Amino acid sequence: MRLLDSHCHPDYAVKAGRLESWMGEAQAVGVEGVVAIGTDLNDWSAYRDLAQKHPLFFRHTVGLHPCHVTEGWEETVAAIAPYFADRTTPAALGEIGLDYFRLPADAAEAAQLKLWQQEAFRRQLMLAYQFGCPVVIHSRHAFPDCVRLIDESGIDWRKVVFHCFVEGPEQVRQINARGGRASFTGIITYPKSVEIRAALQAQGLARLMLETDAPYLAPQSVRGKENAPVNLPEICAQAAMLLGLPADEVAEVSTRNSKVFFGF
């Protein structure tokens, strides 16, 4: 079985000094690559360095995560463009988007933060349009606004993936109808995730991408523990069961989809 973790945050393994063993464990179960997803200035250079040092295993992205959008975000977004002039070019811009789940309790503060998130998202979508690169979307309690802003940006929806999809089948059909796709995590193994499993089934195999979002969202067998790419086969097995297909076939197609999307 050959797998690719299309969305991971490996800085936790780097900081713990166990990157080599972390990679070895992943490779031992068939994970042949990882996309290291940028969220802020704090990890962009580190992930670029990983892609330079391990070009057969890592790709990297740069982007300002909506939960990191605070006052002064404009300077951070302005720092994105030079990374696309680097000899090790980011595989995508992301993760970017909107997160209305973690807004402050104060109504005025929440309204201000939503405006900042939306403007930061718009500017990063403009960069993605300029560079013609893929885009990794973070959307939580903000699906209609995310879709609207992507539509307004004019970017090619075929280069859009909604990572860690947590909506239902109707929403995934909206994305698919535009040419985009959803990626699924260990959440599909959780007993209560009925709508998310239905979304995976509605999208089907042809556009499927799989991810761990490690160190978050460990699948059911290790839920509550630190997640890692070594757990991707469990996610693949659940996806295969939902689609009524052999796990090897789901692994092959989802891996090919991720490789094409991110230019592996």
QUIFEN-V912223 format. One record per helix or strand of 2 or more residues. SS is the DSSP state (A for helix, B for strand). FROM is the first residue (numbers start at 1). TO is the last residue. If there is no record, write none. Layout:
((SS/FROM/TO) (SS/FROM/TO))
This chain:
((B/3/8) (A/11/15) (A/19/28) (B/31/36) (A/41/53) (B/58/62) (A/66/68) (A/73/78) (A/81/85) (B/92/99) (A/107/131) (B/134/140) (A/143/153) (A/157/159) (B/160/162) (A/169/178) (B/181/184) (A/186/189) (A/194/203) (B/209/210) (A/220/222) (A/229/243) (A/247/262))
